[in-house]
């Protein structure tokens, strides 16, 4: 019988106890199992790497390889979800990534929040505000 992509395999890794505790707490905050959390974080991390591929790109609904299909598969791996629940999970992931990115950019003094301008603005080299 051919593998249809739904067969599961065990992956083991060893991390420091403090890291496992942090991952468990984060997974609990996201209402995810530890397995689902690790799968999701690995897939999210892989999105940032462009290592090339031996396989040709195939268009379809994921032509740019943006990881959306992988994210959907990871989220649905443990349980069925309604459209709204799926959108909420995906939007939550995006909001978390955006929050992290804005925090990093503010720490690097490249972006700041300006009440005067009504939102986030680029920090200019000679910004007088």
C-alpha positions in Angstrom: 0.0 0.0 0.0 1.5 3.4 -1.0 2.3 6.0 1.7 -0.4 8.7 1.4 1.5 11.1 3.8 -0.6 10.3 6.8 1.7 7.6 8.3 3.4 8.7 11.4 6.9 8.2 12.6 8.5 8.8 16.0 11.2 11.5 16.3 13.2 11.7 19.5 15.4 14.6 20.6 17.0 15.5 23.9 16.9 19.0 25.2 17.8 20.6 28.6 15.0 20.2 31.2 14.5 24.0 31.4 13.9 24.1 27.6 11.4 21.2 27.8 9.6 23.1 30.6 9.5 26.3 28.5 8.2 24.4 25.5 5.5 22.7 27.6 4.4 26.0 29.1 4.2 27.6 25.6 2.4 24.6 24.2 -0.1 24.8 27.1 -0.6 28.5 26.5 -1.4 27.7 22.8 -3.7 24.8 23.8 -1.4 22.5 21.9 0.1 19.1 22.6 3.9 19.1 23.0 4.2 17.1 19.8 2.0 19.6 17.9 4.0 22.5 19.4 7.4 21.0 18.4 6.1 20.1 14.9 4.7 23.6 14.4 7.8 25.3 15.6 10.1 23.2 13.5 8.0 24.0 10.4 7.9 27.7 11.3 11.6 27.7 11.7 12.2 26.0 8.4 10.2 28.7 6.6 13.1 31.0 7.2 15.7 28.8 5.5 16.2 28.8 1.7 18.4 25.7 1.4 17.3 24.8 -2.2 15.7 21.6 -3.1 16.5 18.6 -5.3 12.9 18.6 -6.4 11.5 21.0 -9.0 9.0 23.6 -7.8 5.4 22.6 -8.8 3.1 25.6 -8.6 -0.3 24.5 -7.3 -1.8 26.2 -4.2 1.7 26.6 -2.6 3.8 27.8 -5.5 6.2 30.0 -3.4 6.6 27.3 -0.8 5.4 29.8 1.9 4.6 26.9 4.3 0.8 27.6 4.5 -0.1 24.1 3.4 2.4 22.6 5.8 1.0 24.7 8.6 -2.5 23.6 7.9 -1.4 19.9 7.8 0.4 20.3 11.1 -2.5 22.0 12.8 -5.0 19.4 11.6 -2.7 16.5 12.5 -4.2 16.0 16.0 -7.8 17.0 15.5 -10.4 18.3 13.0 -11.1 22.0 13.3 -13.8 24.2 11.8 -12.9 27.0 9.3 -13.1 29.6 12.1 -10.9 27.6 14.5 -8.3 27.0 11.7 -8.3 30.7 10.8 -7.8 31.5 14.5 -4.9 29.2 14.9 -3.2 30.5 11.7 -3.9 34.1 12.5 -2.6 33.6 16.1 0.7 32.2 14.7 1.0 35.2 12.4 0.2 37.7 15.2 2.8 36.1 17.4 5.4 36.3 14.6 4.5 39.9 13.8 4.7 40.8 17.5 8.2 39.2 17.7 9.3 40.9 14.6 8.2 44.3 15.8 9.8 43.8 19.1 13.1 42.9 17.4 12.9 45.9 15.1 12.2 48.2 18.0 15.1 46.7 20.0 17.3 47.3 17.0 16.0 50.9 16.8 14.8 50.4 13.2 11.1 50.9 14.0 9.2 52.7 16.7 5.6 53.4 17.7 4.6 57.0 17.1 1.3 58.2 18.6 1.8 61.4 16.6 1.8 59.4 13.3 -0.8 56.9 14.5 1.2 53.8 14.3 4.6 52.2 13.7 7.1 54.2 11.7 10.7 53.7 10.4 13.4 55.3 12.5 15.3 57.7 10.4 19.0 58.4 11.0 18.3 62.0 12.0 14.8 61.6 13.4 13.9 64.7 15.3 10.8 63.5 17.1 
